[in-house]
């Protein structure tokens, strides 16, 4: 994933615990790649699968439209 400029997302921030996530690009102008954990072995290496084993929805790519932080400086109470 690093060879394709993807950065792993910490597990605590995943939208769905069944999908591992990576981001590429900047917040507001990037992508999130979500790959089903079932496609990985116990060492987190991608498994070799045949076309017959493939399930639609195992890999999702979405825009990364949100900002890195949603806290505005004026919102801090000190």
mmJSON file of the N, C-alpha and C atoms, coordinates in Angstrom:
{"data_MODEL":{"atom_site":{
"group_PDB":["ATOM","ATOM","ATOM","ATOM","ATOM","ATOM","ATOM","ATOM","ATOM","ATOM","ATOM","ATOM","ATOM","ATOM","ATOM","ATOM","ATOM","ATOM","ATOM","ATOM","ATOM","ATOM","ATOM","ATOM","ATOM","ATOM","ATOM","ATOM","ATOM","ATOM","ATOM","ATOM","ATOM","ATOM","ATOM","ATOM","ATOM","ATOM","ATOM","ATOM","ATOM","ATOM","ATOM","ATOM","ATOM","ATOM","ATOM","ATOM","ATOM","ATOM","ATOM","ATOM","ATOM","ATOM","ATOM","ATOM","ATOM","ATOM","ATOM","ATOM","ATOM","ATOM","ATOM","ATOM","ATOM","ATOM","ATOM","ATOM","ATOM","ATOM","ATOM","ATOM","ATOM","ATOM","ATOM","ATOM","ATOM","ATOM","ATOM","ATOM","ATOM","ATOM","ATOM","ATOM","ATOM","ATOM","ATOM","ATOM","ATOM","ATOM","ATOM","ATOM","ATOM","ATOM","ATOM","ATOM","ATOM","ATOM","ATOM","ATOM","ATOM","ATOM","ATOM","ATOM","ATOM","ATOM","ATOM","ATOM","ATOM","ATOM","ATOM","ATOM","ATOM","ATOM","ATOM","ATOM","ATOM","ATOM","ATOM","ATOM","ATOM","ATOM","ATOM","ATOM","ATOM","ATOM","ATOM","ATOM","ATOM","ATOM","ATOM","ATOM","ATOM","ATOM","ATOM","ATOM","ATOM","ATOM","ATOM","ATOM","ATOM","ATOM","ATOM","ATOM","ATOM","ATOM","ATOM","ATOM","ATOM","ATOM","ATOM","ATOM","ATOM","ATOM","ATOM","ATOM","ATOM","ATOM","ATOM","ATOM","ATOM","ATOM","ATOM","ATOM","ATOM","ATOM","ATOM","ATOM","ATOM","ATOM","ATOM","ATOM","ATOM","ATOM","ATOM","ATOM","ATOM","ATOM","ATOM","ATOM","ATOM","ATOM","ATOM","ATOM","ATOM","ATOM","ATOM","ATOM","ATOM","ATOM","ATOM","ATOM","ATOM","ATOM","ATOM","ATOM","ATOM","ATOM","ATOM","ATOM","ATOM","ATOM","ATOM","ATOM","ATOM","ATOM","ATOM","ATOM","ATOM","ATOM","ATOM","ATOM","ATOM","ATOM","ATOM","ATOM","ATOM","ATOM","ATOM","ATOM","ATOM","ATOM","ATOM","ATOM","ATOM","ATOM","ATOM","ATOM","ATOM","ATOM","ATOM","ATOM","ATOM","ATOM"],
"id":[1,2,3,4,5,6,7,8,9,10,11,12,13,14,15,16,17,18,19,20,21,22,23,24,25,26,27,28,29,30,31,32,33,34,35,36,37,38,39,40,41,42,43,44,45,46,47,48,49,50,51,52,53,54,55,56,57,58,59,60,61,62,63,64,65,66,67,68,69,70,71,72,73,74,75,76,77,78,79,80,81,82,83,84,85,86,87,88,89,90,91,92,93,94,95,96,97,98,99,100,101,102,103,104,105,106,107,108,109,110,111,112,113,114,115,116,117,118,119,120,121,122,123,124,125,126,127,128,129,130,131,132,133,134,135,136,137,138,139,140,141,142,143,144,145,146,147,148,149,150,151,152,153,154,155,156,157,158,159,160,161,162,163,164,165,166,167,168,169,170,171,172,173,174,175,176,177,178,179,180,181,182,183,184,185,186,187,188,189,190,191,192,193,194,195,196,197,198,199,200,201,202,203,204,205,206,207,208,209,210,211,212,213,214,215,216,217,218,219,220,221,222,223,224,225,226,227,228,229,230,231,232,233,234],
"type_symbol":["N","C","C","N","C","C","N","C","C","N","C","C","N","C","C","N","C","C","N","C","C","N","C","C","N","C","C","N","C","C","N","C","C","N","C","C","N","C","C","N","C","C","N","C","C","N","C","C","N","C","C","N","C","C","N","C","C","N","C","C","N","C","C","N","C","C","N","C","C","N","C","C","N","C","C","N","C","C","N","C","C","N","C","C","N","C","C","N","C","C","N","C","C","N","C","C","N","C","C","N","C","C","N","C","C","N","C","C","N","C","C","N","C","C","N","C","C","N","C","C","N","C","C","N","C","C","N","C","C","N","C","C","N","C","C","N","C","C","N","C","C","N","C","C","N","C","C","N","C","C","N","C","C","N","C","C","N","C","C","N","C","C","N","C","C","N","C","C","N","C","C","N","C","C","N","C","C","N","C","C","N","C","C","N","C","C","N","C","C","N","C","C","N","C","C","N","C","C","N","C","C","N","C","C","N","C","C","N","C","C","N","C","C","N","C","C","N","C","C","N","C","C","N","C","C","N","C","C","N","C","C","N","C","C"],
"label_atom_id":["N","CA","C","N","CA","C","N","CA","C","N","CA","C","N","CA","C","N","CA","C","N","CA","C","N","CA","C","N","CA","C","N","CA","C","N","CA","C","N","CA","C","N","CA","C","N","CA","C","N","CA","C","N","CA","C","N","CA","C","N","CA","C","N","CA","C","N","CA","C","N","CA","C","N","CA","C","N","CA","C","N","CA","C","N","CA","C","N","CA","C","N","CA","C","N","CA","C","N","CA","C","N","CA","C","N","CA","C","N","CA","C","N","CA","C","N","CA","C","N","CA","C","N","CA","C","N","CA","C","N","CA","C","N","CA","C","N","CA","C","N","CA","C","N","CA","C","N","CA","C","N","CA","C","N","CA","C","N","CA","C","N","CA","C","N","CA","C","N","CA","C","N","CA","C","N","CA","C","N","CA","C","N","CA","C","N","CA","C","N","CA","C","N","CA","C","N","CA","C","N","CA","C","N","CA","C","N","CA","C","N","CA","C","N","CA","C","N","CA","C","N","CA","C","N","CA","C","N","CA","C","N","CA","C","N","CA","C","N","CA","C","N","CA","C","N","CA","C","N","CA","C","N","CA","C","N","CA","C","N","CA","C","N","CA","C","N","CA","C","N","CA","C"],
"label_alt_id":[null,null,null,null,null,null,null,null,null,null,null,null,null,null,null,null,null,null,null,null,null,null,null,null,null,null,null,null,null,null,null,null,null,null,null,null,null,null,null,null,null,null,null,null,null,null,null,null,null,null,null,null,null,null,null,null,null,null,null,null,null,null,null,null,null,null,null,null,null,null,null,null,null,null,null,null,null,null,null,null,null,null,null,null,null,null,null,null,null,null,null,null,null,null,null,null,null,null,null,null,null,null,null,null,null,null,null,null,null,null,null,null,null,null,null,null,null,null,null,null,null,null,null,null,null,null,null,null,null,null,null,null,null,null,null,null,null,null,null,null,null,null,null,null,null,null,null,null,null,null,null,null,null,null,null,null,null,null,null,null,null,null,null,null,null,null,null,null,null,null,null,null,null,null,null,null,null,null,null,null,null,null,null,null,null,null,null,null,null,null,null,null,null,null,null,null,null,null,null,null,null,null,null,null,null,null,null,null,null,null,null,null,null,null,null,null,null,null,null,null,null,null,null,null,null,null,null,null,null,null,null,null,null,null],
"label_comp_id":["UNK","UNK","UNK","UNK","UNK","UNK","UNK","UNK","UNK","UNK","UNK","UNK","UNK","UNK","UNK","UNK","UNK","UNK","UNK","UNK","UNK","UNK","UNK","UNK","UNK","UNK","UNK","UNK","UNK","UNK","UNK","UNK","UNK","UNK","UNK","UNK","UNK","UNK","UNK","UNK","UNK","UNK","UNK","UNK","UNK","UNK","UNK","UNK","UNK","UNK","UNK","UNK","UNK","UNK","UNK","UNK","UNK","UNK","UNK","UNK","UNK","UNK","UNK","UNK","UNK","UNK","UNK","UNK","UNK","UNK","UNK","UNK","UNK","UNK","UNK","UNK","UNK","UNK","UNK","UNK","UNK","UNK","UNK","UNK","UNK","UNK","UNK","UNK","UNK","UNK","UNK","UNK","UNK","UNK","UNK","UNK","UNK","UNK","UNK","UNK","UNK","UNK","UNK","UNK","UNK","UNK","UNK","UNK","UNK","UNK","UNK","UNK","UNK","UNK","UNK","UNK","UNK","UNK","UNK","UNK","UNK","UNK","UNK","UNK","UNK","UNK","UNK","UNK","UNK","UNK","UNK","UNK","UNK","UNK","UNK","UNK","UNK","UNK","UNK","UNK","UNK","UNK","UNK","UNK","UNK","UNK","UNK","UNK","UNK","UNK","UNK","UNK","UNK","UNK","UNK","UNK","UNK","UNK","UNK","UNK","UNK","UNK","UNK","UNK","UNK","UNK","UNK","UNK","UNK","UNK","UNK","UNK","UNK","UNK","UNK","UNK","UNK","UNK","UNK","UNK","UNK","UNK","UNK","UNK","UNK","UNK","UNK","UNK","UNK","UNK","UNK","UNK","UNK","UNK","UNK","UNK","UNK","UNK","UNK","UNK","UNK","UNK","UNK","UNK","UNK","UNK","UNK","UNK","UNK","UNK","UNK","UNK","UNK","UNK","UNK","UNK","UNK","UNK","UNK","UNK","UNK","UNK","UNK","UNK","UNK","UNK","UNK","UNK","UNK","UNK","UNK","UNK","UNK","UNK"],
"label_asym_id":["A","A","A","A","A","A","A","A","A","A","A","A","A","A","A","A","A","A","A","A","A","A","A","A","A","A","A","A","A","A","A","A","A","A","A","A","A","A","A","A","A","A","A","A","A","A","A","A","A","A","A","A","A","A","A","A","A","A","A","A","A","A","A","A","A","A","A","A","A","A","A","A","A","A","A","A","A","A","A","A","A","A","A","A","A","A","A","A","A","A","A","A","A","A","A","A","A","A","A","A","A","A","A","A","A","A","A","A","A","A","A","A","A","A","A","A","A","A","A","A","A","A","A","A","A","A","A","A","A","A","A","A","A","A","A","A","A","A","A","A","A","A","A","A","A","A","A","A","A","A","A","A","A","A","A","A","A","A","A","A","A","A","A","A","A","A","A","A","A","A","A","A","A","A","A","A","A","A","A","A","A","A","A","A","A","A","A","A","A","A","A","A","A","A","A","A","A","A","A","A","A","A","A","A","A","A","A","A","A","A","A","A","A","A","A","A","A","A","A","A","A","A","A","A","A","A","A","A","A","A","A","A","A","A"],
"label_entity_id":["1","1","1","1","1","1","1","1","1","1","1","1","1","1","1","1","1","1","1","1","1","1","1","1","1","1","1","1","1","1","1","1","1","1","1","1","1","1","1","1","1","1","1","1","1","1","1","1","1","1","1","1","1","1","1","1","1","1","1","1","1","1","1","1","1","1","1","1","1","1","1","1","1","1","1","1","1","1","1","1","1","1","1","1","1","1","1","1","1","1","1","1","1","1","1","1","1","1","1","1","1","1","1","1","1","1","1","1","1","1","1","1","1","1","1","1","1","1","1","1","1","1","1","1","1","1","1","1","1","1","1","1","1","1","1","1","1","1","1","1","1","1","1","1","1","1","1","1","1","1","1","1","1","1","1","1","1","1","1","1","1","1","1","1","1","1","1","1","1","1","1","1","1","1","1","1","1","1","1","1","1","1","1","1","1","1","1","1","1","1","1","1","1","1","1","1","1","1","1","1","1","1","1","1","1","1","1","1","1","1","1","1","1","1","1","1","1","1","1","1","1","1","1","1","1","1","1","1","1","1","1","1","1","1"],
"label_seq_id":[1,1,1,2,2,2,3,3,3,4,4,4,5,5,5,6,6,6,7,7,7,8,8,8,9,9,9,10,10,10,11,11,11,12,12,12,13,13,13,14,14,14,15,15,15,16,16,16,17,17,17,18,18,18,19,19,19,20,20,20,21,21,21,22,22,22,23,23,23,24,24,24,25,25,25,26,26,26,27,27,27,28,28,28,29,29,29,30,30,30,31,31,31,32,32,32,33,33,33,34,34,34,35,35,35,36,36,36,37,37,37,38,38,38,39,39,39,40,40,40,41,41,41,42,42,42,43,43,43,44,44,44,45,45,45,46,46,46,47,47,47,48,48,48,49,49,49,50,50,50,51,51,51,52,52,52,53,53,53,54,54,54,55,55,55,56,56,56,57,57,57,58,58,58,59,59,59,60,60,60,61,61,61,62,62,62,63,63,63,64,64,64,65,65,65,66,66,66,67,67,67,68,68,68,69,69,69,70,70,70,71,71,71,72,72,72,73,73,73,74,74,74,75,75,75,76,76,76,77,77,77,78,78,78],
"pdbx_PDB_ins_code":[null,null,null,null,null,null,null,null,null,null,null,null,null,null,null,null,null,null,null,null,null,null,null,null,null,null,null,null,null,null,null,null,null,null,null,null,null,null,null,null,null,null,null,null,null,null,null,null,null,null,null,null,null,null,null,null,null,null,null,null,null,null,null,null,null,null,null,null,null,null,null,null,null,null,null,null,null,null,null,null,null,null,null,null,null,null,null,null,null,null,null,null,null,null,null,null,null,null,null,null,null,null,null,null,null,null,null,null,null,null,null,null,null,null,null,null,null,null,null,null,null,null,null,null,null,null,null,null,null,null,null,null,null,null,null,null,null,null,null,null,null,null,null,null,null,null,null,null,null,null,null,null,null,null,null,null,null,null,null,null,null,null,null,null,null,null,null,null,null,null,null,null,null,null,null,null,null,null,null,null,null,null,null,null,null,null,null,null,null,null,null,null,null,null,null,null,null,null,null,null,null,null,null,null,null,null,null,null,null,null,null,null,null,null,null,null,null,null,null,null,null,null,null,null,null,null,null,null,null,null,null,null,null,null],
"Cartn_x":[0.826,0.0,0.881,1.981,2.876,3.448,3.675,4.204,3.227,1.967,0.931,0.536,1.364,1.179,-0.041,-0.441,-1.541,-0.974,-1.644,-1.27,-2.326,-1.907,-2.912,-3.646,-4.922,-5.749,-5.727,-5.536,-5.551,-6.893,-6.855,-8.047,-9.161,-8.817,-9.856,-10.661,-10.169,-10.876,-11.604,-11.532,-12.223,-13.724,-14.39,-15.848,-16.529,-15.901,-16.466,-15.332,-15.452,-14.362,-14.061,-14.897,-14.667,-13.824,-13.5,-12.718,-11.495,-10.323,-9.115,-9.138,-8.565,-8.654,-7.289,-7.154,-5.976,-6.444,-5.661,-5.973,-4.834,-5.184,-4.185,-4.615,-3.675,-3.991,-4.218,-4.731,-4.967,-6.442,-6.742,-8.155,-8.794,-9.947,-10.627,-10.308,-9.236,-8.852,-8.095,-8.716,-8.053,-9.054,-8.573,-9.396,-9.181,-10.222,-10.124,-10.341,-9.424,-9.538,-9.898,-10.967,-11.426,-11.385,-10.659,-10.506,-10.973,-11.852,-12.396,-11.259,-11.339,-10.322,-10.241,-11.312,-11.307,-10.348,-9.874,-8.922,-7.475,-7.273,-5.932,-5.746,-4.496,-4.201,-3.872,-3.454,-3.19,-2.009,-1.159,-0.025,-0.316,-1.602,-2.052,-1.45,-1.209,-0.78,-2.0,-2.109,-3.241,-3.213,-4.377,-4.519,-4.644,-4.253,-4.505,-5.91,-6.763,-8.124,-8.436,-9.31,-9.721,-10.932,-11.227,-12.432,-13.704,-13.747,-14.919,-15.079,-13.968,-14.002,-14.304,-14.181,-14.344,-15.771,-15.903,-17.217,-17.276,-18.325,-18.507,-18.602,-18.029,-18.071,-16.901,-15.952,-14.793,-13.8,-13.832,-12.954,-13.817,-13.691,-14.443,-13.474,-13.752,-12.966,-13.933,-13.637,-14.507,-13.675,-14.335,-13.664,-13.316,-12.302,-11.823,-12.104,-13.409,-13.796,-13.672,-13.505,-13.547,-12.196,-12.245,-11.027,-10.335,-9.055,-8.291,-8.822,-9.251,-9.785,-11.069,-12.051,-13.312,-13.443,-12.387,-12.403,-11.888,-12.681,-12.282,-11.551,-10.522,-9.797,-10.686,-11.742,-12.646,-13.517,-13.569,-14.365,-13.658,-12.361,-11.587,-11.87,-12.266,-12.749,-11.666,-10.462,-9.432,-8.57],
"Cartn_y":[-1.181,0.0,1.259,1.203,2.358,2.673,1.642,1.855,2.646,2.622,3.371,4.646,5.053,6.297,6.27,5.083,4.975,4.911,5.58,5.599,4.837,3.904,3.168,4.06,3.767,4.45,3.585,4.196,3.444,2.737,1.5,0.681,1.363,2.141,2.801,3.819,4.222,5.192,4.553,3.233,2.58,2.773,2.971,3.098,1.771,0.679,-0.653,-1.59,-2.311,-3.172,-4.339,-4.557,-5.641,-5.202,-3.898,-3.36,-2.606,-2.958,-2.193,-0.96,0.161,1.409,2.055,2.698,3.486,4.773,5.823,7.086,7.438,8.221,8.751,10.156,11.063,12.451,13.231,14.416,15.302,15.297,15.543,15.692,16.767,16.48,17.4,17.156,16.379,16.12,14.794,13.735,12.443,11.309,10.117,8.912,8.081,7.316,6.294,4.962,4.032,2.687,1.768,0.993,0.069,-1.332,-2.228,-3.602,-4.543,-5.476,-6.433,-7.225,-7.367,-8.107,-9.564,-10.088,-11.48,-11.709,-10.635,-10.765,-10.86,-10.799,-10.85,-12.121,-12.62,-13.772,-13.294,-14.223,-13.87,-12.924,-12.795,-11.87,-10.566,-10.33,-9.13,-9.009,-10.144,-10.179,-10.546,-9.918,-10.224,-11.688,-12.319,-13.7,-13.73,-14.847,-15.084,-15.679,-15.051,-15.566,-15.713,-16.63,-16.864,-15.995,-15.814,-15.047,-15.645,-16.963,-17.609,-17.276,-17.011,-16.683,-15.207,-14.382,-12.935,-12.572,-11.641,-11.133,-9.634,-9.209,-7.775,-7.057,-5.875,-5.1,-5.379,-6.224,-6.519,-5.364,-4.55,-3.375,-2.172,-1.123,0.111,1.282,2.229,3.467,4.63,5.558,6.715,7.987,9.099,10.395,10.651,11.435,11.796,13.284,13.656,15.061,15.816,15.097,15.769,16.366,17.358,18.023,17.189,17.44,16.705,16.947,18.143,18.464,19.243,18.913,19.642,20.662,20.832,21.794,23.133,24.141,25.491,26.168,26.952,27.619,28.451,29.06,29.872,29.021,27.694,26.803,26.396,26.652,26.259,27.277,26.807,27.73,28.455,28.538,29.276,30.11],
"Cartn_z":[0.0,0.0,0.0,0.744,0.799,-0.584,-1.399,-2.751,-3.615,-3.258,-3.976,-3.243,-2.286,-1.511,-0.601,-0.151,0.811,2.221,3.143,4.547,5.343,6.213,6.977,7.969,8.161,9.154,10.412,11.568,12.818,12.976,13.479,13.591,14.37,15.381,16.181,15.373,14.205,13.364,12.181,12.024,10.913,11.042,9.921,9.905,10.216,9.798,9.961,10.384,11.489,11.947,11.01,10.006,9.058,7.86,7.789,6.681,7.201,6.665,6.949,6.046,6.503,5.739,5.532,4.381,4.031,3.363,3.494,2.811,1.863,0.851,-0.078,-0.446,-0.457,-0.762,0.508,0.348,1.474,1.848,3.149,3.52,2.635,2.132,1.237,-0.225,-0.497,-1.886,-1.963,-1.507,-1.521,-1.58,-1.266,-1.323,-0.059,0.307,1.344,0.65,0.881,0.351,1.508,1.35,2.388,1.806,2.489,2.015,3.11,2.754,3.711,4.37,5.676,6.42,5.977,5.406,4.947,3.782,3.14,2.041,2.521,3.839,4.41,5.221,5.278,6.122,7.534,8.401,9.805,9.974,8.929,8.971,8.239,7.943,7.223,5.827,5.191,3.792,2.954,1.782,0.911,0.496,0.548,0.104,-1.418,-1.999,-3.415,-3.51,-4.306,-4.463,-5.946,-6.251,-7.631,-7.953,-9.229,-9.589,-8.985,-8.829,-8.25,-6.765,-6.08,-4.653,-4.393,-5.446,-5.294,-4.908,-3.974,-3.559,-3.828,-4.529,-4.763,-3.419,-3.353,-2.122,-1.196,-1.627,-0.781,-0.741,-1.786,-1.846,-2.202,-1.407,-1.624,-1.681,-2.532,-2.568,-2.494,-1.616,-1.413,-1.427,-1.711,-1.594,-0.143,0.071,1.404,1.585,1.738,1.7,3.012,4.111,5.406,5.776,6.64,7.096,8.156,8.347,9.344,10.746,11.025,12.344,12.171,12.976,12.903,14.026,14.812,15.912,15.396,15.564,15.163,16.325,16.054,17.143,18.06,17.525,18.353,19.282,19.036,19.855,21.159,21.221,22.408,23.512,24.7,25.738,26.555,26.08,26.839,25.948],
"occupancy":[1.0,1.0,1.0,1.0,1.0,1.0,1.0,1.0,1.0,1.0,1.0,1.0,1.0,1.0,1.0,1.0,1.0,1.0,1.0,1.0,1.0,1.0,1.0,1.0,1.0,1.0,1.0,1.0,1.0,1.0,1.0,1.0,1.0,1.0,1.0,1.0,1.0,1.0,1.0,1.0,1.0,1.0,1.0,1.0,1.0,1.0,1.0,1.0,1.0,1.0,1.0,1.0,1.0,1.0,1.0,1.0,1.0,1.0,1.0,1.0,1.0,1.0,1.0,1.0,1.0,1.0,1.0,1.0,1.0,1.0,1.0,1.0,1.0,1.0,1.0,1.0,1.0,1.0,1.0,1.0,1.0,1.0,1.0,1.0,1.0,1.0,1.0,1.0,1.0,1.0,1.0,1.0,1.0,1.0,1.0,1.0,1.0,1.0,1.0,1.0,1.0,1.0,1.0,1.0,1.0,1.0,1.0,1.0,1.0,1.0,1.0,1.0,1.0,1.0,1.0,1.0,1.0,1.0,1.0,1.0,1.0,1.0,1.0,1.0,1.0,1.0,1.0,1.0,1.0,1.0,1.0,1.0,1.0,1.0,1.0,1.0,1.0,1.0,1.0,1.0,1.0,1.0,1.0,1.0,1.0,1.0,1.0,1.0,1.0,1.0,1.0,1.0,1.0,1.0,1.0,1.0,1.0,1.0,1.0,1.0,1.0,1.0,1.0,1.0,1.0,1.0,1.0,1.0,1.0,1.0,1.0,1.0,1.0,1.0,1.0,1.0,1.0,1.0,1.0,1.0,1.0,1.0,1.0,1.0,1.0,1.0,1.0,1.0,1.0,1.0,1.0,1.0,1.0,1.0,1.0,1.0,1.0,1.0,1.0,1.0,1.0,1.0,1.0,1.0,1.0,1.0,1.0,1.0,1.0,1.0,1.0,1.0,1.0,1.0,1.0,1.0,1.0,1.0,1.0,1.0,1.0,1.0,1.0,1.0,1.0,1.0,1.0,1.0,1.0,1.0,1.0,1.0,1.0,1.0],
"B_iso_or_equiv":[0.0,0.0,0.0,0.0,0.0,0.0,0.0,0.0,0.0,0.0,0.0,0.0,0.0,0.0,0.0,0.0,0.0,0.0,0.0,0.0,0.0,0.0,0.0,0.0,0.0,0.0,0.0,0.0,0.0,0.0,0.0,0.0,0.0,0.0,0.0,0.0,0.0,0.0,0.0,0.0,0.0,0.0,0.0,0.0,0.0,0.0,0.0,0.0,0.0,0.0,0.0,0.0,0.0,0.0,0.0,0.0,0.0,0.0,0.0,0.0,0.0,0.0,0.0,0.0,0.0,0.0,0.0,0.0,0.0,0.0,0.0,0.0,0.0,0.0,0.0,0.0,0.0,0.0,0.0,0.0,0.0,0.0,0.0,0.0,0.0,0.0,0.0,0.0,0.0,0.0,0.0,0.0,0.0,0.0,0.0,0.0,0.0,0.0,0.0,0.0,0.0,0.0,0.0,0.0,0.0,0.0,0.0,0.0,0.0,0.0,0.0,0.0,0.0,0.0,0.0,0.0,0.0,0.0,0.0,0.0,0.0,0.0,0.0,0.0,0.0,0.0,0.0,0.0,0.0,0.0,0.0,0.0,0.0,0.0,0.0,0.0,0.0,0.0,0.0,0.0,0.0,0.0,0.0,0.0,0.0,0.0,0.0,0.0,0.0,0.0,0.0,0.0,0.0,0.0,0.0,0.0,0.0,0.0,0.0,0.0,0.0,0.0,0.0,0.0,0.0,0.0,0.0,0.0,0.0,0.0,0.0,0.0,0.0,0.0,0.0,0.0,0.0,0.0,0.0,0.0,0.0,0.0,0.0,0.0,0.0,0.0,0.0,0.0,0.0,0.0,0.0,0.0,0.0,0.0,0.0,0.0,0.0,0.0,0.0,0.0,0.0,0.0,0.0,0.0,0.0,0.0,0.0,0.0,0.0,0.0,0.0,0.0,0.0,0.0,0.0,0.0,0.0,0.0,0.0,0.0,0.0,0.0,0.0,0.0,0.0,0.0,0.0,0.0,0.0,0.0,0.0,0.0,0.0,0.0],
"pdbx_formal_charge":[null,null,null,null,null,null,null,null,null,null,null,null,null,null,null,null,null,null,null,null,null,null,null,null,null,null,null,null,null,null,null,null,null,null,null,null,null,null,null,null,null,null,null,null,null,null,null,null,null,null,null,null,null,null,null,null,null,null,null,null,null,null,null,null,null,null,null,null,null,null,null,null,null,null,null,null,null,null,null,null,null,null,null,null,null,null,null,null,null,null,null,null,null,null,null,null,null,null,null,null,null,null,null,null,null,null,null,null,null,null,null,null,null,null,null,null,null,null,null,null,null,null,null,null,null,null,null,null,null,null,null,null,null,null,null,null,null,null,null,null,null,null,null,null,null,null,null,null,null,null,null,null,null,null,null,null,null,null,null,null,null,null,null,null,null,null,null,null,null,null,null,null,null,null,null,null,null,null,null,null,null,null,null,null,null,null,null,null,null,null,null,null,null,null,null,null,null,null,null,null,null,null,null,null,null,null,null,null,null,null,null,null,null,null,null,null,null,null,null,null,null,null,null,null,null,null,null,null,null,null,null,null,null,null],
"auth_seq_id":[1,1,1,2,2,2,3,3,3,4,4,4,5,5,5,6,6,6,7,7,7,8,8,8,9,9,9,10,10,10,11,11,11,12,12,12,13,13,13,14,14,14,15,15,15,16,16,16,17,17,17,18,18,18,19,19,19,20,20,20,21,21,21,22,22,22,23,23,23,24,24,24,25,25,25,26,26,26,27,27,27,28,28,28,29,29,29,30,30,30,31,31,31,32,32,32,33,33,33,34,34,34,35,35,35,36,36,36,37,37,37,38,38,38,39,39,39,40,40,40,41,41,41,42,42,42,43,43,43,44,44,44,45,45,45,46,46,46,47,47,47,48,48,48,49,49,49,50,50,50,51,51,51,52,52,52,53,53,53,54,54,54,55,55,55,56,56,56,57,57,57,58,58,58,59,59,59,60,60,60,61,61,61,62,62,62,63,63,63,64,64,64,65,65,65,66,66,66,67,67,67,68,68,68,69,69,69,70,70,70,71,71,71,72,72,72,73,73,73,74,74,74,75,75,75,76,76,76,77,77,77,78,78,78],
"auth_comp_id":["UNK","UNK","UNK","UNK","UNK","UNK","UNK","UNK","UNK","UNK","UNK","UNK","UNK","UNK","UNK","UNK","UNK","UNK","UNK","UNK","UNK","UNK","UNK","UNK","UNK","UNK","UNK","UNK","UNK","UNK","UNK","UNK","UNK","UNK","UNK","UNK","UNK","UNK","UNK","UNK","UNK","UNK","UNK","UNK","UNK","UNK","UNK","UNK","UNK","UNK","UNK","UNK","UNK","UNK","UNK","UNK","UNK","UNK","UNK","UNK","UNK","UNK","UNK","UNK","UNK","UNK","UNK","UNK","UNK","UNK","UNK","UNK","UNK","UNK","UNK","UNK","UNK","UNK","UNK","UNK","UNK","UNK","UNK","UNK","UNK","UNK","UNK","UNK","UNK","UNK","UNK","UNK","UNK","UNK","UNK","UNK","UNK","UNK","UNK","UNK","UNK","UNK","UNK","UNK","UNK","UNK","UNK","UNK","UNK","UNK","UNK","UNK","UNK","UNK","UNK","UNK","UNK","UNK","UNK","UNK","UNK","UNK","UNK","UNK","UNK","UNK","UNK","UNK","UNK","UNK","UNK","UNK","UNK","UNK","UNK","UNK","UNK","UNK","UNK","UNK","UNK","UNK","UNK","UNK","UNK","UNK","UNK","UNK","UNK","UNK","UNK","UNK","UNK","UNK","UNK","UNK","UNK","UNK","UNK","UNK","UNK","UNK","UNK","UNK","UNK","UNK","UNK","UNK","UNK","UNK","UNK","UNK","UNK","UNK","UNK","UNK","UNK","UNK","UNK","UNK","UNK","UNK","UNK","UNK","UNK","UNK","UNK","UNK","UNK","UNK","UNK","UNK","UNK","UNK","UNK","UNK","UNK","UNK","UNK","UNK","UNK","UNK","UNK","UNK","UNK","UNK","UNK","UNK","UNK","UNK","UNK","UNK","UNK","UNK","UNK","UNK","UNK","UNK","UNK","UNK","UNK","UNK","UNK","UNK","UNK","UNK","UNK","UNK","UNK","UNK","UNK","UNK","UNK","UNK"],
"auth_asym_id":["A","A","A","A","A","A","A","A","A","A","A","A","A","A","A","A","A","A","A","A","A","A","A","A","A","A","A","A","A","A","A","A","A","A","A","A","A","A","A","A","A","A","A","A","A","A","A","A","A","A","A","A","A","A","A","A","A","A","A","A","A","A","A","A","A","A","A","A","A","A","A","A","A","A","A","A","A","A","A","A","A","A","A","A","A","A","A","A","A","A","A","A","A","A","A","A","A","A","A","A","A","A","A","A","A","A","A","A","A","A","A","A","A","A","A","A","A","A","A","A","A","A","A","A","A","A","A","A","A","A","A","A","A","A","A","A","A","A","A","A","A","A","A","A","A","A","A","A","A","A","A","A","A","A","A","A","A","A","A","A","A","A","A","A","A","A","A","A","A","A","A","A","A","A","A","A","A","A","A","A","A","A","A","A","A","A","A","A","A","A","A","A","A","A","A","A","A","A","A","A","A","A","A","A","A","A","A","A","A","A","A","A","A","A","A","A","A","A","A","A","A","A","A","A","A","A","A","A","A","A","A","A","A","A"],
"auth_atom_id":["N","CA","C","N","CA","C","N","CA","C","N","CA","C","N","CA","C","N","CA","C","N","CA","C","N","CA","C","N","CA","C","N","CA","C","N","CA","C","N","CA","C","N","CA","C","N","CA","C","N","CA","C","N","CA","C","N","CA","C","N","CA","C","N","CA","C","N","CA","C","N","CA","C","N","CA","C","N","CA","C","N","CA","C","N","CA","C","N","CA","C","N","CA","C","N","CA","C","N","CA","C","N","CA","C","N","CA","C","N","CA","C","N","CA","C","N","CA","C","N","CA","C","N","CA","C","N","CA","C","N","CA","C","N","CA","C","N","CA","C","N","CA","C","N","CA","C","N","CA","C","N","CA","C","N","CA","C","N","CA","C","N","CA","C","N","CA","C","N","CA","C","N","CA","C","N","CA","C","N","CA","C","N","CA","C","N","CA","C","N","CA","C","N","CA","C","N","CA","C","N","CA","C","N","CA","C","N","CA","C","N","CA","C","N","CA","C","N","CA","C","N","CA","C","N","CA","C","N","CA","C","N","CA","C","N","CA","C","N","CA","C","N","CA","C","N","CA","C","N","CA","C","N","CA","C","N","CA","C","N","CA","C","N","CA","C","N","CA","C","N","CA","C"],
"pdbx_PDB_model_num":[1,1,1,1,1,1,1,1,1,1,1,1,1,1,1,1,1,1,1,1,1,1,1,1,1,1,1,1,1,1,1,1,1,1,1,1,1,1,1,1,1,1,1,1,1,1,1,1,1,1,1,1,1,1,1,1,1,1,1,1,1,1,1,1,1,1,1,1,1,1,1,1,1,1,1,1,1,1,1,1,1,1,1,1,1,1,1,1,1,1,1,1,1,1,1,1,1,1,1,1,1,1,1,1,1,1,1,1,1,1,1,1,1,1,1,1,1,1,1,1,1,1,1,1,1,1,1,1,1,1,1,1,1,1,1,1,1,1,1,1,1,1,1,1,1,1,1,1,1,1,1,1,1,1,1,1,1,1,1,1,1,1,1,1,1,1,1,1,1,1,1,1,1,1,1,1,1,1,1,1,1,1,1,1,1,1,1,1,1,1,1,1,1,1,1,1,1,1,1,1,1,1,1,1,1,1,1,1,1,1,1,1,1,1,1,1,1,1,1,1,1,1,1,1,1,1,1,1,1,1,1,1,1,1]
}}}
